[in-house]
């Protein structure tokens, strides 16, 4: 019939379902790998299978992106950091990046977390020139209160709160403490 090749019994196009006359070591190894993989998958706990499936699907989603060499987004990196912290066999399932890369991402995110957590809270300190001006005004005008100094600074164009002025005012020499009254 026409130019179509005739199908012969005992011959196949697949290297796995090959016929008897084309037996090769690589074909046998491929079949053994598939059988052993299926047996091992059957012996794994269900949670491990679900996690492995999730990890492999995430990698497929990254590889299906339209770019020739798809980059990992921050969300992808966060996914891998979480998986590496919660699943003990994560390194066996990762295929698109090295496990060392994922550990480096985790170290960096840990460092950023503690850097943000250890930042100073509150307002920054007043400028050095303002502090010097407060000290000079308090020294030259010992009868002025913190409110008066704050209002004088506001007239000069430096809006400073009275509590900030009190913080930087020089303290008067303390008087000797008297013992508390017994009455």
C-alpha positions as CSV (number, residue, x, y, z in Angstrom):
1,X,0.0,0.0,0.0
2,X,1.5,3.3,-1.0
3,X,4.7,4.7,0.6
4,X,3.7,3.9,4.3
5,X,6.1,1.6,6.1
6,X,4.7,-1.7,7.1
7,X,4.4,-2.5,10.8
8,X,6.3,-5.7,11.7
9,X,5.6,-7.8,14.8
10,X,8.5,-7.9,17.3
11,X,9.7,-4.4,16.5
12,X,9.0,-1.1,18.3
13,X,9.9,2.5,18.1
14,X,10.4,2.9,21.9
15,X,13.7,2.0,23.5
16,X,11.9,0.7,26.6
17,X,9.5,-1.6,24.7
18,X,12.0,-3.0,22.3
19,X,11.8,-6.2,20.5
20,X,13.9,-9.3,21.3
21,X,16.4,-8.8,18.5
22,X,17.5,-5.3,19.7
23,X,18.3,-6.0,23.4
24,X,20.8,-3.6,24.8
25,X,22.3,-2.9,28.2
26,X,21.0,0.7,28.3
27,X,17.4,-0.4,27.7
28,X,17.6,-2.9,30.5
29,X,19.1,-0.3,32.8
30,X,16.3,2.1,31.9
31,X,13.7,-0.5,32.7
32,X,15.4,-1.4,36.0
33,X,15.5,2.3,37.0
34,X,11.8,2.7,36.3
35,X,10.9,-0.4,38.3
36,X,13.1,0.5,41.3
37,X,11.9,4.1,41.2
38,X,8.3,2.9,41.3
39,X,8.9,0.5,44.1
40,X,10.7,3.1,46.2
41,X,7.8,5.6,45.5
42,X,5.4,3.0,46.7
43,X,7.3,2.5,50.0
44,X,7.5,6.2,50.8
45,X,5.0,7.8,53.3
46,X,2.2,9.7,51.6
47,X,3.4,13.1,53.0
48,X,6.8,12.6,51.3
49,X,5.1,11.8,48.0
50,X,2.9,14.8,48.2
51,X,5.8,17.1,49.0
52,X,7.9,15.7,46.2
53,X,5.1,16.2,43.8
54,X,4.7,19.8,45.0
55,X,8.4,20.4,44.6
56,X,8.5,18.9,41.1
57,X,5.5,20.9,40.0
58,X,7.0,24.1,41.2
59,X,10.2,23.4,39.2
60,X,8.1,22.7,36.1
61,X,6.2,26.0,36.6
62,X,9.5,27.8,36.7
63,X,10.8,26.0,33.6
64,X,7.6,26.7,31.6
65,X,8.0,30.5,31.8
66,X,8.5,32.1,28.5
67,X,12.1,33.2,29.0
68,X,14.9,31.1,27.5
69,X,16.6,30.9,30.8
70,X,13.9,31.6,33.4
71,X,15.0,33.4,36.5
72,X,13.8,32.6,40.0
73,X,11.5,35.2,41.5
74,X,11.6,36.1,45.2
75,X,8.5,34.0,45.7
76,X,10.3,31.0,44.2
77,X,13.2,31.5,46.4
78,X,11.0,31.8,49.5
79,X,9.3,28.6,48.5
80,X,12.6,26.8,48.4
81,X,13.7,28.2,51.7
82,X,10.5,27.1,53.4
83,X,10.7,23.6,51.8
84,X,14.4,23.2,52.9
85,X,13.4,24.1,56.5
86,X,10.4,21.7,56.6
87,X,11.2,18.7,54.5
88,X,14.3,16.5,55.1
89,X,14.5,15.1,51.6
90,X,14.3,18.4,49.7
91,X,17.9,18.1,48.3
92,X,17.0,14.9,46.4
93,X,14.1,16.6,44.6
94,X,15.7,19.9,43.6
95,X,16.8,19.9,40.0
96,X,16.9,23.5,38.7
97,X,19.3,25.0,41.3
98,X,22.1,23.6,43.6
99,X,21.2,22.8,47.2
100,X,24.0,25.1,48.3
101,X,22.3,28.0,46.5
102,X,19.1,27.4,48.5
103,X,21.1,27.3,51.7
104,X,22.8,30.6,50.8
105,X,19.3,32.2,50.1
106,X,18.2,31.0,53.6
107,X,21.3,32.5,55.2
108,X,20.8,35.8,53.5
109,X,17.1,36.0,54.4
110,X,18.0,35.1,58.0
111,X,20.6,37.9,58.1
112,X,18.1,40.4,56.7
113,X,15.5,39.4,59.2
114,X,17.9,40.0,62.2
115,X,19.3,43.2,60.7
116,X,15.7,44.6,60.4
117,X,14.8,43.3,63.9
118,X,17.9,44.9,65.5
119,X,17.3,48.4,64.0
120,X,17.2,51.3,66.5
121,X,13.7,52.3,67.3
122,X,12.5,55.9,67.8
123,X,13.6,59.2,66.4
124,X,17.2,59.9,65.4
125,X,19.2,62.0,67.8
126,X,19.2,65.8,67.3
127,X,21.9,67.4,65.1
128,X,25.1,68.3,66.8
129,X,24.7,72.0,66.1
130,X,21.2,72.0,67.8
131,X,22.6,70.2,70.8
132,X,25.4,72.8,71.1
133,X,22.9,75.6,70.8
134,X,20.7,74.2,73.5
135,X,23.7,73.8,75.8
136,X,24.9,77.3,75.1
137,X,21.4,78.9,75.7
138,X,21.0,77.0,78.9
139,X,24.4,78.0,80.2
140,X,24.0,81.7,79.2
141,X,20.4,81.9,80.5
142,X,20.2,79.8,83.7
143,X,16.7,81.1,84.5
144,X,15.2,79.9,81.2
145,X,13.0,76.8,81.3
146,X,13.0,74.1,78.7
147,X,9.8,75.6,77.2
148,X,11.5,79.0,76.8
149,X,14.6,77.6,75.1
150,X,12.3,75.5,72.8
151,X,10.4,78.7,71.8
152,X,13.6,80.7,71.3
153,X,14.9,77.9,69.0
154,X,11.6,77.9,67.1
155,X,12.1,81.7,66.5
156,X,15.5,80.9,65.0
157,X,14.0,78.3,62.7
158,X,14.8,75.1,64.6
159,X,11.5,73.5,65.7
160,X,12.5,71.4,68.7
161,X,10.3,69.9,71.3
162,X,10.6,71.0,75.0
163,X,11.3,67.4,76.0
164,X,14.2,67.3,73.5
165,X,15.6,70.5,75.0
166,X,15.3,69.0,78.5
167,X,17.2,65.9,77.3
168,X,20.2,68.0,76.2
169,X,20.1,70.8,78.8
170,X,23.0,70.7,81.3
171,X,21.9,69.6,84.7
172,X,22.3,72.0,87.6
173,X,24.7,70.9,90.3
174,X,22.7,68.7,92.6
175,X,22.1,69.7,96.1
176,X,22.9,67.3,98.9
177,X,20.0,64.9,99.5
178,X,18.1,65.2,102.7
179,X,16.8,62.1,104.3
180,X,13.1,61.6,103.8
181,X,10.8,63.0,106.4
182,X,9.4,60.6,108.9
183,X,6.1,62.3,109.0
